[in-house]
Amino acid sequence: MSAPPPPAPQVGGRPGGRSARVRTAVHRAVKELVADETELLTIPVVAARAGVHATTVYRRWGSISDLLADVVTSRFAGDIVVPDTGSLREDLNRYAYDLAKDLSDPDTLALVRATIGTGGEQGAAVCRSERQHQLEAILDREQARGNPTPSLERTTDAVLAPLYYRAVFTDLPLTPEWTHRLVADLLSLDHS
């Protein structure tokens, strides 16, 4: 009886292996450091917190902004569920409420601010793209029902922009009443 053949080597790294553990540890370290706001966010500081050598982090990510972009991509991809209530107004109200709730989380807000602070266009682009795809899905679904909709740009300007501006640059609360007013203003202006 012959022994079974050895397993085929995996291409692209080992899922759950050292690479995955390093990524998890580094992401956790970034989130903790951003939330703490006590130390300057640098690769050596992140590496020390993660328990890995700085050259490992430099080799994999290259810069703090690339590292933040990876953390942001991981954090924001698919994090907000696109509602489907059968009504554009209700879909946008729920979407805006869920986004406001997410942005009200101090850890999420710290990560968004850190990404903006490093000038990390890649991380900002990931977040912007994800949010616009979500809004596009809501608008496309409403159009498929045969109803008129505002443009994606107009919806972004009326809903996303004020939410992010208020969250990132002010201390004003993101209340459900305020998010509902954003949607009401968008839809009343669009249908007048």
TAUR-V432226 format. One record per residue. RES is the residue in one small letter. OMEGA is omega in radians with two decimals (none if undefined). D_FIRST is the distance of its C-alpha to the first C-alpha in Angstrom with 2 decimals. Layout:
# TAUR-V432226
RES|OMEGA|D_FIRST ; RES|OMEGA|D_FIRST
This chain:
# TAUR-V432226
m|-3.09|0.00 ; s|3.13|3.77 ; a|3.11|6.75 ; p|3.14|9.34 ; p|3.12|12.17 ; p|3.13|15.19 ; p|3.12|18.04 ; a|3.11|20.69 ; p|3.12|23.82 ; q|3.11|26.66 ; v|3.05|29.84 ; g|3.07|33.17 ; g|-3.10|32.40 ; r|3.08|30.54 ; p|-3.13|31.93 ; g|-3.14|32.83 ; g|-3.09|32.21 ; r|-3.12|34.88 ; s|3.12|36.79 ; a|3.12|37.21 ; r|3.11|38.28 ; v|-3.14|40.81 ; r|3.13|42.19 ; t|-3.12|42.57 ; a|-3.12|44.27 ; v|3.10|46.57 ; h|3.13|47.53 ; r|3.13|48.32 ; a|3.12|50.37 ; v|-3.12|52.34 ; k|3.13|53.12 ; e|-3.12|54.24 ; l|3.12|56.38 ; v|-3.14|57.96 ; a|-3.12|58.74 ; d|-3.10|60.15 ; e|-3.12|62.39 ; t|-3.13|63.09 ; e|3.05|61.43 ; l|-3.12|61.58 ; l|3.09|58.39 ; t|3.14|56.97 ; i|3.10|53.49 ; p|3.13|53.78 ; v|3.10|54.97 ; v|-3.12|52.17 ; a|3.12|49.55 ; a|-3.14|51.03 ; r|-3.10|51.04 ; a|-3.13|47.42 ; g|3.09|46.27 ; v|3.13|45.06 ; h|-3.12|46.54 ; a|-3.14|49.24 ; t|3.08|47.62 ; t|-3.13|44.61 ; v|3.11|47.05 ; y|-3.10|49.07 ; r|-3.08|46.03 ; r|-3.03|44.77 ; w|3.06|48.15 ; g|-3.11|50.78 ; s|3.11|53.77 ; i|-3.13|54.94 ; s|3.07|55.89 ; d|3.10|52.43 ; l|3.10|50.89 ; l|3.11|53.34 ; a|3.12|52.58 ; d|3.12|48.88 ; v|3.14|49.80 ; v|3.10|52.31 ; t|3.13|49.86 ; s|-3.07|47.38 ; r|-2.99|50.18 ; f|-3.12|52.14 ; a|3.07|49.62 ; g|-3.06|49.77 ; d|3.12|51.59 ; i|3.13|54.47 ; v|3.12|53.81 ; v|-3.09|56.00 ; p|3.07|58.03 ; d|-3.08|58.69 ; t|-3.05|61.65 ; g|-3.11|63.21 ; s|3.12|66.09 ; l|-3.13|66.39 ; r|-3.12|68.67 ; e|3.10|66.32 ; d|-3.14|63.22 ; l|3.09|65.07 ; n|3.14|66.48 ; r|3.13|63.07 ; y|-3.13|61.54 ; a|3.11|64.41 ; y|-3.13|64.28 ; d|3.11|60.52 ; l|3.10|60.94 ; a|3.11|63.95 ; k|3.12|62.03 ; d|-3.14|59.19 ; l|3.10|61.75 ; s|3.09|63.51 ; d|-3.07|60.49 ; p|-3.14|61.48 ; d|3.10|58.00 ; t|-3.12|57.73 ; l|3.11|61.26 ; a|3.13|60.68 ; l|3.10|57.68 ; v|-3.13|59.77 ; r|3.13|62.65 ; a|3.12|60.49 ; t|3.10|59.02 ; i|-3.10|62.53 ; g|3.13|63.77 ; t|-3.10|61.36 ; g|-3.09|62.39 ; g|-3.13|58.78 ; e|-3.12|59.35 ; q|3.12|55.64 ; g|3.10|55.38 ; a|3.13|58.61 ; a|3.11|57.47 ; v|-3.14|54.27 ; c|-3.14|56.34 ; r|-3.12|59.02 ; s|3.13|56.58 ; e|-3.12|54.75 ; r|-3.14|58.08 ; q|3.07|59.48 ; h|3.11|56.45 ; q|3.11|56.93 ; l|3.12|60.62 ; e|3.11|59.93 ; a|3.12|57.65 ; i|-3.11|60.48 ; l|3.12|63.06 ; d|3.14|60.93 ; r|3.13|60.31 ; e|3.09|64.06 ; q|3.11|64.84 ; a|3.07|62.38 ; r|3.12|64.48 ; g|-3.10|67.43 ; n|3.09|69.21 ; p|3.12|70.73 ; t|2.97|69.20 ; p|3.10|70.29 ; s|3.08|68.55 ; l|-3.13|65.54 ; e|-3.13|67.75 ; r|3.12|70.46 ; t|3.09|68.05 ; t|-3.14|66.49 ; d|-3.05|69.99 ; a|-3.06|71.16 ; v|-3.08|68.18 ; l|-3.05|65.70 ; a|3.14|68.23 ; p|3.12|70.43 ; l|-3.12|67.48 ; y|3.13|66.02 ; y|-3.10|69.48 ; r|-3.11|70.56 ; a|-3.00|67.30 ; v|-2.96|67.06 ; f|3.12|70.71 ; t|3.03|72.63 ; d|-3.14|72.53 ; l|-3.10|73.54 ; p|3.08|71.40 ; l|-3.05|69.18 ; t|3.08|70.47 ; p|3.13|69.52 ; e|-3.13|73.17 ; w|-3.14|73.13 ; t|3.10|69.91 ; h|3.12|71.34 ; r|3.08|74.50 ; l|-3.12|72.53 ; v|3.14|71.09 ; a|3.13|74.47 ; d|3.11|76.19 ; l|-3.05|73.63 ; l|3.13|73.92 ; s|3.10|77.70 ; l|-3.08|78.31 ; d|-3.08|75.92 ; h|-3.12|77.54 ; s|none|81.16
